[in-house]
Amino acid sequence: MSCIVLATAFLIHWLIFEESSPFYDYLIRHTNLRDIWVIINIIPFLVSALTGAFYYGNPDAYSTVGFIIAFIAQWFVIGFFLSIPIAKYLRSRKRI
C-alpha cells in the first residue's frame, strides 16, 4: 500500500510541476492546484531548503536530493497509516 501511495504521489507531483507534463501550460496560469500540493508537501520543501542551505551554504539554495528523500519518507508513512484501516476492513469483511 505504501508503494502504491508513493507512486501516486510521484505521478501527481510530475503532473503538477514538471515541464514534460501534459498539464504544465495550464497549471502555469492556474496555480490553485500547485499551491495546494505545496501545502500538502510542506515538510519535504522545508527539508530541501534546510539541506540546500546546509550543503551549499546558501539559504536560497534548493536541494533536490533532500526533497526526494523527504518526499519518499512522507508518502511512505502516509501509505503505511492508510493501510492499517484498509487491512482492518478487509479482515472484518473476510469473517462474514
N, C-alpha and C positions, 0 to 999 in steps of 0.2 A: 504494500500500500504506500509506503514511504517513497519508493522509487517512482510509482505512478504519479504521486503528487509532485515530486521533484521534476519529473519530465514535463508535466503540465505547466508548472511554474516557469521552466525554461522556455517552453513554447510561447507562453503569454508574454514573457519578457522580450523574446525575439520579435513577436508580432508588434509590440508597442514601441520598442526603441531602436531596432536595427534598420539600417538603410536598405537592406535586401528584403525587408518585409513588404508584402503587398499593400499594407495599410499605412506605410510610412508617410506618404504625402498627405493623406487625410489627417493623420494624427499630428502633423506639424501644425495644422491650423486649428484643430480641436484638441485642446490639451487636458480636458477634464479626466479622461481615462489615464493619461500619463501621470497626472497629479495623484490620483487615487492609488495607482500602482506604486508610486514613490512613497506614499504614506504607509502602505502595507509593508513595504520593504525598507523602512527607515533604518532598521538595525544594520542590514548589510551596507547601506550607503554610509552610515556613520563609521562602521568598521573600515570601509575603504578609505574614508577621509583620514581616519587615525593612522592607518597603516601607510598611506601615502605621505602623511606629514612625518611619520617616524622614519620611513625608508629614504625619502628624498630630502628631508629637512625643510620642506615647503608645505605650509598648511593648506595651500590651494591644490597641491598635487593629488591625483586620484589614482589609487592602486586597484587595478583590475583584479589582481590575484586575491587581494583581501576581500573584494566584493564577492567574487565567485565562491570563495571558501565560506564566507558568512551566509551567502545566499543558499548554498547547499545545506549548511547546518540548519538554518532557519526552516526551510521547507521540508527537510528530512524529519525534524522534530514535529512539525505540524502534521505531517503524514502519519507519524507514529501515533500521535494522540488522536487522530481521526480514526485510526484502525481499531482502537480499543472499543468504542461504541458499535462499530460495524461488526466486529467479531462477536460481541455480546448479542447483538441482534441475530446474527446468523446461527449462533449456538442455540438461542431460545427458539428460533424457528425450526431447527432440526429436531427438537424434542417433541414437537407436536405431531 
